[in-house]
């Protein structure tokens, strides 16, 4: 369960001081989709009267990626117990997943930003803006399981000993098969296989006119 403390963000009023905040609680459910669940909003002084609007965004905690990823689809009806709404979807498209995989190395950490307009009881009722943020974690195993539902492979596609990641020959092969890996991430297995074959053909020919892997000459001296 995560808690984000939301403080007043208006420049011209202080209905909520630094010691008073509104709590936004939620959890994540990760399977073939990622959802915000068990969503609640409350305050310790019981002045919160109504929630008029709420916006939620997420950023990967990476020095190489400084933009929102995915789209959280909030609906204020979750705060009405009789509405039947219980969760918010966090939607990712193929570009989001590819971008995240380009910087990911293990577990994922996101900063969740929340902005809301609420009505509080203060000498009558006042409408104020509130905002806050909190870091959350999605484990590597949960993330890999999620992207596999979309036909994506992991960054390397196989488990490798740590020592092999420093092997120059493997790094060279990895770079030459970059396009094939991108096809695999998108679930295009035939295109990935065709790209691998193309790389092998060019690598074994190396400008010598030896006919690629289909000629016995290319293997002479191997």
FIPANU-249758 format. One record per residue (C-alpha): residue number from 0; x, y, z. Coordinates in nm, 3 decimals, always signed. Example, Ala and Ser with C-alpha at 12.3 -4.5 7.8 and 13.67 -1.06 7.14 Angstrom:
<rs>
<r nuse="0" px="+1.230" py="-0.450" pz="+0.780"/>
<r nuse="1" px="+1.367" py="-0.106" pz="+0.714"/>
</rs>
This chain:
<rs>
<r nuse="0" px="+0.000" py="+0.000" pz="+0.000"/>
<r nuse="1" px="+0.130" py="+0.345" pz="-0.092"/>
<r nuse="2" px="+0.045" py="+0.680" pz="+0.067"/>
<r nuse="3" px="+0.096" py="+1.021" pz="-0.096"/>
<r nuse="4" px="+0.056" py="+1.327" pz="+0.126"/>
<r nuse="5" px="-0.117" py="+1.604" pz="-0.068"/>
<r nuse="6" px="-0.051" py="+1.963" pz="+0.036"/>
<r nuse="7" px="-0.222" py="+2.283" pz="-0.072"/>
<r nuse="8" px="-0.056" py="+2.428" pz="-0.382"/>
<r nuse="9" px="-0.228" py="+2.768" pz="-0.403"/>
<r nuse="10" px="-0.008" py="+3.079" pz="-0.383"/>
<r nuse="11" px="-0.284" py="+3.292" pz="-0.232"/>
<r nuse="12" px="-0.431" py="+3.086" pz="+0.050"/>
<r nuse="13" px="-0.327" py="+2.851" pz="+0.328"/>
<r nuse="14" px="-0.636" py="+2.661" pz="+0.427"/>
<r nuse="15" px="-0.406" py="+2.361" pz="+0.478"/>
<r nuse="16" px="-0.080" py="+2.448" pz="+0.655"/>
<r nuse="17" px="+0.242" py="+2.246" pz="+0.642"/>
<r nuse="18" px="+0.123" py="+2.023" pz="+0.925"/>
<r nuse="19" px="-0.212" py="+1.949" pz="+0.762"/>
<r nuse="20" px="-0.246" py="+1.738" pz="+0.451"/>
<r nuse="21" px="-0.483" py="+1.508" pz="+0.267"/>
<r nuse="22" px="-0.382" py="+1.142" pz="+0.231"/>
<r nuse="23" px="-0.411" py="+0.964" pz="-0.102"/>
<r nuse="24" px="-0.380" py="+0.586" pz="-0.053"/>
<r nuse="25" px="-0.358" py="+0.321" pz="-0.324"/>
<r nuse="26" px="-0.205" py="-0.011" pz="-0.416"/>
<r nuse="27" px="-0.103" py="-0.167" pz="-0.750"/>
<r nuse="28" px="-0.233" py="-0.484" pz="-0.915"/>
<r nuse="29" px="-0.003" py="-0.618" pz="-1.188"/>
<r nuse="30" px="-0.096" py="-0.901" pz="-1.423"/>
<r nuse="31" px="-0.190" py="-0.862" pz="-1.790"/>
<r nuse="32" px="-0.258" py="-0.499" pz="-1.699"/>
<r nuse="33" px="-0.144" py="-0.254" pz="-1.431"/>
<r nuse="34" px="-0.415" py="-0.099" pz="-1.216"/>
<r nuse="35" px="-0.440" py="+0.136" pz="-0.920"/>
<r nuse="36" px="-0.662" py="-0.036" pz="-0.662"/>
<r nuse="37" px="-0.786" py="+0.025" pz="-0.304"/>
<r nuse="38" px="-0.794" py="+0.399" pz="-0.380"/>
<r nuse="39" px="-0.888" py="+0.627" pz="-0.090"/>
<r nuse="40" px="-0.857" py="+0.993" pz="+0.005"/>
<r nuse="41" px="-0.887" py="+1.119" pz="+0.363"/>
<r nuse="42" px="-0.761" py="+1.385" pz="+0.603"/>
<r nuse="43" px="-0.682" py="+1.383" pz="+0.973"/>
<r nuse="44" px="-0.893" py="+1.691" pz="+1.050"/>
<r nuse="45" px="-1.203" py="+1.564" pz="+0.868"/>
<r nuse="46" px="-1.237" py="+1.885" pz="+0.669"/>
<r nuse="47" px="-1.240" py="+1.715" pz="+0.328"/>
<r nuse="48" px="-1.590" py="+1.752" pz="+0.185"/>
<r nuse="49" px="-1.563" py="+1.666" pz="-0.184"/>
<r nuse="50" px="-1.318" py="+1.573" pz="-0.461"/>
<r nuse="51" px="-1.388" py="+1.772" pz="-0.776"/>
<r nuse="52" px="-1.102" py="+1.664" pz="-1.003"/>
<r nuse="53" px="-0.785" py="+1.455" pz="-0.990"/>
<r nuse="54" px="-0.494" py="+1.399" pz="-1.228"/>
<r nuse="55" px="-0.224" py="+1.134" pz="-1.190"/>
<r nuse="56" px="+0.097" py="+1.091" pz="-1.390"/>
<r nuse="57" px="+0.407" py="+0.872" pz="-1.361"/>
<r nuse="58" px="+0.774" py="+0.920" pz="-1.447"/>
<r nuse="59" px="+1.051" py="+0.661" pz="-1.448"/>
<r nuse="60" px="+1.325" py="+0.748" pz="-1.200"/>
<r nuse="61" px="+1.605" py="+0.755" pz="-1.456"/>
<r nuse="62" px="+1.861" py="+1.020" pz="-1.546"/>
<r nuse="63" px="+1.817" py="+0.916" pz="-1.911"/>
<r nuse="64" px="+1.438" py="+0.949" pz="-1.925"/>
<r nuse="65" px="+1.269" py="+1.268" pz="-1.811"/>
<r nuse="66" px="+0.909" py="+1.240" pz="-1.925"/>
<r nuse="67" px="+0.581" py="+1.085" pz="-1.820"/>
<r nuse="68" px="+0.536" py="+0.722" pz="-1.925"/>
<r nuse="69" px="+0.208" py="+0.546" pz="-1.971"/>
<r nuse="70" px="-0.125" py="+0.709" pz="-1.900"/>
<r nuse="71" px="-0.304" py="+0.675" pz="-1.569"/>
<r nuse="72" px="-0.680" py="+0.705" pz="-1.624"/>
<r nuse="73" px="-0.828" py="+0.842" pz="-1.299"/>
<r nuse="74" px="-1.199" py="+0.861" pz="-1.234"/>
<r nuse="75" px="-1.329" py="+1.045" pz="-0.927"/>
<r nuse="76" px="-1.622" py="+0.804" pz="-0.906"/>
<r nuse="77" px="-1.394" py="+0.556" pz="-0.724"/>
<r nuse="78" px="-1.437" py="+0.778" pz="-0.417"/>
<r nuse="79" px="-1.812" py="+0.713" pz="-0.424"/>
<r nuse="80" px="-1.853" py="+0.373" pz="-0.261"/>
<r nuse="81" px="-2.184" py="+0.314" pz="-0.436"/>
<r nuse="82" px="-2.058" py="+0.388" pz="-0.788"/>
<r nuse="83" px="-1.918" py="+0.043" pz="-0.866"/>
<r nuse="84" px="-1.582" py="+0.187" pz="-0.974"/>
<r nuse="85" px="-1.290" py="+0.033" pz="-0.785"/>
<r nuse="86" px="-0.973" py="+0.082" pz="-0.990"/>
<r nuse="87" px="-0.787" py="+0.300" pz="-1.239"/>
<r nuse="88" px="-0.605" py="+0.162" pz="-1.542"/>
<r nuse="89" px="-0.242" py="+0.254" pz="-1.605"/>
<r nuse="90" px="-0.211" py="+0.223" pz="-1.984"/>
<r nuse="91" px="+0.119" py="+0.159" pz="-2.166"/>
<r nuse="92" px="+0.167" py="+0.148" pz="-2.543"/>
<r nuse="93" px="+0.454" py="-0.012" pz="-2.736"/>
<r nuse="94" px="+0.656" py="+0.311" pz="-2.737"/>
<r nuse="95" px="+0.629" py="+0.343" pz="-2.358"/>
<r nuse="96" px="+0.748" py="-0.014" pz="-2.304"/>
<r nuse="97" px="+1.036" py="+0.017" pz="-2.553"/>
<r nuse="98" px="+1.145" py="+0.345" pz="-2.394"/>
<r nuse="99" px="+1.141" py="+0.196" pz="-2.044"/>
<r nuse="100" px="+1.325" py="-0.118" pz="-2.155"/>
<r nuse="101" px="+1.591" py="+0.106" pz="-2.307"/>
<r nuse="102" px="+1.686" py="+0.242" pz="-1.962"/>
<r nuse="103" px="+1.579" py="-0.038" pz="-1.727"/>
<r nuse="104" px="+1.833" py="-0.244" pz="-1.535"/>
<r nuse="105" px="+1.646" py="-0.449" pz="-1.277"/>
<r nuse="106" px="+1.351" py="-0.328" pz="-1.071"/>
<r nuse="107" px="+1.162" py="-0.019" pz="-1.188"/>
<r nuse="108" px="+1.107" py="+0.290" pz="-0.976"/>
<r nuse="109" px="+0.846" py="+0.549" pz="-1.070"/>
<r nuse="110" px="+0.751" py="+0.884" pz="-0.922"/>
<r nuse="111" px="+0.373" py="+0.919" pz="-0.905"/>
<r nuse="112" px="+0.252" py="+1.280" pz="-0.920"/>
<r nuse="113" px="-0.100" py="+1.365" pz="-0.803"/>
<r nuse="114" px="-0.285" py="+1.694" pz="-0.855"/>
<r nuse="115" px="-0.640" py="+1.741" pz="-0.732"/>
<r nuse="116" px="-0.909" py="+2.002" pz="-0.676"/>
<r nuse="117" px="-1.096" py="+1.945" pz="-0.350"/>
<r nuse="118" px="-1.356" py="+2.114" pz="-0.137"/>
<r nuse="119" px="-1.271" py="+2.159" pz="+0.231"/>
<r nuse="120" px="-1.467" py="+2.296" pz="+0.525"/>
<r nuse="121" px="-1.302" py="+2.623" pz="+0.634"/>
<r nuse="122" px="-1.533" py="+2.905" pz="+0.750"/>
<r nuse="123" px="-1.779" py="+2.764" pz="+0.505"/>
<r nuse="124" px="-1.663" py="+2.548" pz="+0.218"/>
<r nuse="125" px="-1.352" py="+2.642" pz="+0.017"/>
<r nuse="126" px="-1.222" py="+2.495" pz="-0.309"/>
<r nuse="127" px="-0.844" py="+2.449" pz="-0.314"/>
<r nuse="128" px="-0.578" py="+2.278" pz="-0.530"/>
<r nuse="129" px="-0.358" py="+2.014" pz="-0.368"/>
<r nuse="130" px="-0.055" py="+1.824" pz="-0.497"/>
<r nuse="131" px="+0.201" py="+1.564" pz="-0.392"/>
<r nuse="132" px="+0.425" py="+1.284" pz="-0.516"/>
<r nuse="133" px="+0.570" py="+0.955" pz="-0.402"/>
<r nuse="134" px="+0.812" py="+0.693" pz="-0.535"/>
<r nuse="135" px="+0.679" py="+0.344" pz="-0.606"/>
<r nuse="136" px="+0.851" py="+0.022" pz="-0.710"/>
<r nuse="137" px="+0.758" py="-0.243" pz="-0.966"/>
<r nuse="138" px="+0.975" py="-0.552" pz="-0.930"/>
<r nuse="139" px="+1.159" py="-0.679" pz="-1.235"/>
<r nuse="140" px="+0.968" py="-1.009" pz="-1.223"/>
<r nuse="141" px="+0.629" py="-0.832" pz="-1.218"/>
<r nuse="142" px="+0.733" py="-0.600" pz="-1.502"/>
<r nuse="143" px="+0.863" py="-0.884" pz="-1.722"/>
<r nuse="144" px="+0.544" py="-1.081" pz="-1.664"/>
<r nuse="145" px="+0.340" py="-0.774" pz="-1.761"/>
<r nuse="146" px="+0.527" py="-0.700" pz="-2.087"/>
<r nuse="147" px="+0.521" py="-1.067" pz="-2.188"/>
<r nuse="148" px="+0.142" py="-1.037" pz="-2.217"/>
<r nuse="149" px="+0.213" py="-0.795" pz="-2.504"/>
<r nuse="150" px="+0.458" py="-1.026" pz="-2.679"/>
<r nuse="151" px="+0.766" py="-0.838" pz="-2.560"/>
<r nuse="152" px="+1.089" py="-1.004" pz="-2.465"/>
<r nuse="153" px="+1.321" py="-0.875" pz="-2.194"/>
<r nuse="154" px="+1.611" py="-0.647" pz="-2.278"/>
<r nuse="155" px="+1.852" py="-0.936" pz="-2.335"/>
<r nuse="156" px="+1.598" py="-1.213" pz="-2.390"/>
<r nuse="157" px="+1.808" py="-1.471" pz="-2.201"/>
<r nuse="158" px="+1.968" py="-1.506" pz="-1.861"/>
<r nuse="159" px="+2.344" py="-1.454" pz="-1.878"/>
<r nuse="160" px="+2.622" py="-1.482" pz="-1.620"/>
<r nuse="161" px="+2.741" py="-1.141" pz="-1.508"/>
<r nuse="162" px="+3.091" py="-1.209" pz="-1.644"/>
<r nuse="163" px="+2.952" py="-1.252" pz="-1.995"/>
<r nuse="164" px="+2.814" py="-0.898" pz="-1.994"/>
<r nuse="165" px="+3.176" py="-0.774" pz="-2.006"/>
<r nuse="166" px="+3.273" py="-1.001" pz="-2.294"/>
<r nuse="167" px="+3.354" py="-0.782" pz="-2.597"/>
<r nuse="168" px="+3.251" py="-1.052" pz="-2.846"/>
<r nuse="169" px="+2.906" py="-1.082" pz="-2.690"/>
<r nuse="170" px="+2.866" py="-0.703" pz="-2.676"/>
<r nuse="171" px="+2.953" py="-0.682" pz="-3.047"/>
<r nuse="172" px="+2.700" py="-0.954" pz="-3.131"/>
<r nuse="173" px="+2.440" py="-0.782" pz="-2.913"/>
<r nuse="174" px="+2.486" py="-0.452" pz="-3.099"/>
<r nuse="175" px="+2.468" py="-0.616" pz="-3.442"/>
<r nuse="176" px="+2.141" py="-0.785" pz="-3.347"/>
<r nuse="177" px="+1.985" py="-0.465" pz="-3.210"/>
<r nuse="178" px="+1.722" py="-0.444" pz="-3.487"/>
<r nuse="179" px="+1.627" py="-0.808" pz="-3.436"/>
<r nuse="180" px="+1.585" py="-0.745" pz="-3.064"/>
<r nuse="181" px="+1.354" py="-0.452" pz="-3.133"/>
<r nuse="182" px="+1.137" py="-0.679" pz="-3.349"/>
<r nuse="183" px="+1.123" py="-0.934" pz="-3.066"/>
<r nuse="184" px="+1.016" py="-0.668" pz="-2.817"/>
<r nuse="185" px="+0.718" py="-0.598" pz="-3.040"/>
<r nuse="186" px="+0.633" py="-0.965" pz="-3.078"/>
<r nuse="187" px="+0.735" py="-0.975" pz="-3.447"/>
<r nuse="188" px="+0.919" py="-1.306" pz="-3.432"/>
<r nuse="189" px="+0.936" py="-1.362" pz="-3.810"/>
<r nuse="190" px="+1.091" py="-1.019" pz="-3.868"/>
<r nuse="191" px="+1.336" py="-1.086" pz="-3.584"/>
<r nuse="192" px="+1.442" py="-1.419" pz="-3.737"/>
<r nuse="193" px="+1.481" py="-1.260" pz="-4.081"/>
<r nuse="194" px="+1.697" py="-0.982" pz="-3.934"/>
<r nuse="195" px="+1.916" py="-1.238" pz="-3.755"/>
<r nuse="196" px="+1.967" py="-1.425" pz="-4.083"/>
<r nuse="197" px="+2.057" py="-1.101" pz="-4.259"/>
<r nuse="198" px="+2.319" py="-1.020" pz="-3.995"/>
<r nuse="199" px="+2.469" py="-1.369" pz="-4.019"/>
<r nuse="200" px="+2.485" py="-1.342" pz="-4.398"/>
<r nuse="201" px="+2.665" py="-1.008" pz="-4.389"/>
<r nuse="202" px="+2.896" py="-1.112" pz="-4.106"/>
<r nuse="203" px="+3.019" py="-1.429" pz="-4.277"/>
<r nuse="204" px="+3.064" py="-1.254" pz="-4.613"/>
<r nuse="205" px="+3.257" py="-0.953" pz="-4.479"/>
<r nuse="206" px="+3.302" py="-0.800" pz="-4.824"/>
<r nuse="207" px="+3.506" py="-1.092" pz="-4.960"/>
<r nuse="208" px="+3.249" py="-1.211" pz="-5.211"/>
<r nuse="209" px="+3.252" py="-1.557" pz="-5.059"/>
<r nuse="210" px="+2.879" py="-1.613" pz="-5.088"/>
<r nuse="211" px="+2.781" py="-1.581" pz="-4.723"/>
<r nuse="212" px="+2.697" py="-1.879" pz="-4.500"/>
<r nuse="213" px="+2.567" py="-2.083" pz="-4.793"/>
<r nuse="214" px="+2.914" py="-2.131" pz="-4.941"/>
<r nuse="215" px="+3.166" py="-2.378" pz="-4.801"/>
<r nuse="216" px="+3.441" py="-2.123" pz="-4.870"/>
<r nuse="217" px="+3.330" py="-1.905" pz="-4.586"/>
<r nuse="218" px="+3.405" py="-2.179" pz="-4.334"/>
<r nuse="219" px="+3.751" py="-2.260" pz="-4.469"/>
<r nuse="220" px="+4.016" py="-2.209" pz="-4.207"/>
<r nuse="221" px="+3.756" py="-2.198" pz="-3.929"/>
</rs>
